[in-house]
Amino acid sequence: MQSESFDVLIVGAGLSGIGAAYHLQAQCPDKRYAILEAREASGGTWDLFRYPGVRSDSDMYTLGYSFRPWRQAKAIADGAAILDYIRDTAREYGIEHQIRYQHRVVGAAWSSAESQWTVEVECGPQRERRTLRCNFLYLCSGYYRYAAGYTPDFAGVEQFRGRLVHPQQWTPDVDYAGKRVVVIGSGATAVTLVPEMAKRAAHVTMLQRSPTYILSLPDQDAVANTLRTLLPARLAYALTRWKNVLFGMAFFQLCRRAPGLVRKLLRARVQRALGPGYDVDTHFNPHYKPWDQRLCLVPNGDLFAAIRAGRAEVVTDHIERFTEHGIRLRSGRELDADVVVTATGLQLEVLGGIAFAVDGQPVDFAKTLSYKGMMCSGVPNLAFAIGYTNASWTLKCDLSSEFVCRLLEHMDRHGYRQCVPLRRDPSIAEEPLIDFSSGYVQRAIERFPKQGSRAPWKLHQNYALDVLTLRHGRLDDGVLQFSAPAAAATAAS
Ligand SMILES: Cc1cc2nc3c(=O)[nH]c(=O)nc-3n(C[C@H](O)[C@H](O)[C@H](O)COP(=O)(O)OP(=O)(O)OC[C@H]3O[C@@H](n4cnc5c(N)ncnc54)[C@H](O)[C@@H]3O)c2cc1C
């Protein structure tokens, strides 16, 4: 049977896949495309995670799309509101009809002779194998494994008689009302869960091995909400977006240039929130510098309020083992628990976990260099949408999608069927794609493409610079090689 053929296949119907489809429809309306989504629903992260209080930890004026204003009063939004925003976008622009659910991409093989990807898909509950073909493949498949989160091997865990749950596998039957809860972890998920669970639990302990930088900000942006009453929605949104981008960039630069000063400021704010007697240095003063790992945001100081009210506590210690009734710590202290939540992180996944091959040769992404943080050296007609680590995800993904559309237009204009970034300069040194010291990054970063020491291989994690290079930069830059092989041109005609 002839396999169905597309100009572009987008993998993933999450925040970035829906955004990619919008850009494609708007900039390249003649392209035939589909979105392949492994799950039965759209929304990705914002549909998968159902733990209490799930929310963004960046503002929606930058996590929202450039083309669709965020109109709600809360800037730090609940997961359900973000999911509605993504799905409303898909409905409003007719993208919903292009999504093929229960289509898990498992393999993709590029043929230079045909200028085509042959995409291997498992469809439906029976995982029937089907192949689809496309000229360009755009991966919007996120960055972590959906099947399961990361849980370290805890000694004695099988003896624990209470409920053990990972936030990625939260189900509505997890009952914690009136119970003693221990949340293991110190990242964004833990600091979200603790104040929310403390509203109904008997008591919540946040158990961390080491502290994280935590910054409290109001969940509403007063400037944004005022601008919205004075100006048309799109203009108000654009102004707030740039305000927040510039503030975020300035703060990141300050962290890089004066880490000691930022440490002092953050520490002083936490001390003020928790009172002079609180041991901030043990629980909220990390060993690493600000932004060497992701900074955690708490809206309206909710975590600190729960601690002050005695409904929650932070314990900084190491787990020796689980017992029947809870957790024994290295210090000898025992934490009794009815429910233990392992907010111990994600397992990173390289480009949708798909097995790639180019002209019969398997692709090892660890041996490729990432071009502008969105293509891979030596891999033709493939792009991926991966967001910033120091700013909202969508800022970068919107720009990557614009770049993909420019690339497709450029190829059409010149009759090209192929484009591939080629690494020709031997003096480019390799660096890890992400320079975070966090465990979840360190556990997996070796399997990811590398970045190079100079542009266009260098990931600057800088929105303003990316606006210049991705939105306005030359496509014919001597690194991207374009071609129109004769066989492919005949096949296409
Ligand atoms: C709890 C949580 C909170 C977060 N908060 C923020 C925040 O405040 N700010 C921020 O910038 N970032 C945040 N992030 C990062 C967040 O994941 C991104 O902001 C964004 O939602 C990612 O969107 P995405 O569409 O790229 O990926 P995802 O949301 O992961 O969606 C990817 C989609 O691709 C599908 N898929 C994957 N592989 C395949 C395949 N092989 N075949 C077919 N389909 C496939 C998946 O099923 C999924 O639907 C958060 C992450 C988590 C886990």
The ligand as an SDF file (V2000), in Angstrom:
LIG
                    3D

 53 58  0  0  0  0  0  0  0  0999 V2000
    5.3820   20.2580   35.7080 C   0  0  0  0  0  0  0  0  0  0  0  0
    6.0690   21.0980   34.6790 C   0  0  0  0  0  0  0  0  0  0  0  0
    5.9810   22.4790   34.7420 C   0  0  0  0  0  0  0  0  0  0  0  0
    6.6150   23.2600   33.7700 C   0  0  0  0  0  0  0  0  0  0  0  0
    6.5390   24.6250   33.8660 N   0  0  0  0  0  0  0  0  0  0  0  0
    7.1720   25.3740   32.9430 C   0  0  0  0  0  0  0  0  0  0  0  0
    7.1210   26.8020   33.0080 C   0  0  0  0  0  0  0  0  0  0  0  0
    6.5140   27.3920   33.8830 O   0  0  0  0  0  0  0  0  0  0  0  0
    7.7870   27.5030   32.0690 N   0  0  0  0  0  0  0  0  0  0  0  0
    8.4790   26.8920   31.0790 C   0  0  0  0  0  0  0  0  0  0  0  0
    9.0550   27.5770   30.2430 O   0  0  0  0  0  0  0  0  0  0  0  0
    8.5420   25.5580   31.0020 N   0  0  0  0  0  0  0  0  0  0  0  0
    7.9060   24.7830   31.8950 C   0  0  0  0  0  0  0  0  0  0  0  0
    7.9780   23.4250   31.7960 N   0  0  0  0  0  0  0  0  0  0  0  0
    8.6280   22.8140   30.6580 C   0  0  0  0  0  0  0  0  0  0  0  0
    7.4520   22.4010   29.7170 C   0  0  0  0  0  0  0  0  0  0  0  0
    7.4990   21.0720   29.4660 O   0  0  0  0  0  0  0  0  0  0  0  0
    7.3800   23.3050   28.5130 C   0  0  0  0  0  0  0  0  0  0  0  0
    7.1160   24.5990   28.9040 O   0  0  0  0  0  0  0  0  0  0  0  0
    6.2980   22.9480   27.4940 C   0  0  0  0  0  0  0  0  0  0  0  0
    5.0670   22.6240   28.0340 O   0  0  0  0  0  0  0  0  0  0  0  0
    6.8130   21.8710   26.6210 C   0  0  0  0  0  0  0  0  0  0  0  0
    5.9570   21.7960   25.5320 O   0  0  0  0  0  0  0  0  0  0  0  0
    6.2900   20.8460   24.3310 P   0  0  0  0  0  0  0  0  0  0  0  0
    5.0830   20.8460   23.4760 O   0  0  0  0  0  0  0  0  0  0  0  0
    7.5690   21.2250   23.7180 O   0  0  0  0  0  0  0  0  0  0  0  0
    6.5260   19.4140   25.0140 O   0  0  0  0  0  0  0  0  0  0  0  0
    5.5040   18.5300   25.8000 P   0  0  0  0  0  0  0  0  0  0  0  0
    4.5600   19.3150   26.5990 O   0  0  0  0  0  0  0  0  0  0  0  0
    6.3150   17.5140   26.5220 O   0  0  0  0  0  0  0  0  0  0  0  0
    4.6670   17.8140   24.6510 O   0  0  0  0  0  0  0  0  0  0  0  0
    5.2900   16.8890   23.7920 C   0  0  0  0  0  0  0  0  0  0  0  0
    4.2260   16.0610   23.1060 C   0  0  0  0  0  0  0  0  0  0  0  0
    4.8810   15.2190   22.1630 O   0  0  0  0  0  0  0  0  0  0  0  0
    4.3510   13.9250   22.2600 C   0  0  0  0  0  0  0  0  0  0  0  0
    5.3950   12.9770   21.8250 N   0  0  0  0  0  0  0  0  0  0  0  0
    6.6190   12.7930   22.3790 C   0  0  0  0  0  0  0  0  0  0  0  0
    7.3000   11.8540   21.7050 N   0  0  0  0  0  0  0  0  0  0  0  0
    6.4880   11.4390   20.6990 C   0  0  0  0  0  0  0  0  0  0  0  0
    6.6280   10.4720   19.6540 C   0  0  0  0  0  0  0  0  0  0  0  0
    7.7410    9.7470   19.5130 N   0  0  0  0  0  0  0  0  0  0  0  0
    5.5860   10.2900   18.7920 N   0  0  0  0  0  0  0  0  0  0  0  0
    4.4580   11.0490   18.9060 C   0  0  0  0  0  0  0  0  0  0  0  0
    4.2650   11.9530   19.8880 N   0  0  0  0  0  0  0  0  0  0  0  0
    5.2780   12.1560   20.7690 C   0  0  0  0  0  0  0  0  0  0  0  0
    3.9830   13.7710   23.7160 C   0  0  0  0  0  0  0  0  0  0  0  0
    3.0100   12.7510   23.8850 O   0  0  0  0  0  0  0  0  0  0  0  0
    3.4650   15.1620   24.0420 C   0  0  0  0  0  0  0  0  0  0  0  0
    2.0800   15.2830   23.8230 O   0  0  0  0  0  0  0  0  0  0  0  0
    7.3540   22.6270   32.7440 C   0  0  0  0  0  0  0  0  0  0  0  0
    7.4660   21.2330   32.7170 C   0  0  0  0  0  0  0  0  0  0  0  0
    6.8410   20.4730   33.6640 C   0  0  0  0  0  0  0  0  0  0  0  0
    6.9890   18.9820   33.5890 C   0  0  0  0  0  0  0  0  0  0  0  0
  1  2  1  0
  2  3  1  0
  2 52  2  0
  3  4  2  0
  4  5  1  0
  4 50  1  0
  5  6  2  0
  6  7  1  0
  6 13  1  0
  7  8  2  0
  7  9  1  0
  9 10  1  0
 10 11  2  0
 10 12  1  0
 12 13  2  0
 13 14  1  0
 14 15  1  0
 14 50  1  0
 15 16  1  0
 16 17  1  0
 16 18  1  0
 18 19  1  0
 18 20  1  0
 20 21  1  0
 20 22  1  0
 22 23  1  0
 23 24  1  0
 24 25  2  0
 24 26  1  0
 24 27  1  0
 27 28  1  0
 28 29  2  0
 28 30  1  0
 28 31  1  0
 31 32  1  0
 32 33  1  0
 33 34  1  0
 33 48  1  0
 34 35  1  0
 35 36  1  0
 35 46  1  0
 36 37  1  0
 36 45  1  0
 37 38  2  0
 38 39  1  0
 39 40  1  0
 39 45  2  0
 40 41  1  0
 40 42  2  0
 42 43  1  0
 43 44  2  0
 44 45  1  0
 46 47  1  0
 46 48  1  0
 48 49  1  0
 50 51  2  0
 51 52  1  0
 52 53  1  0
M  END
$$$$
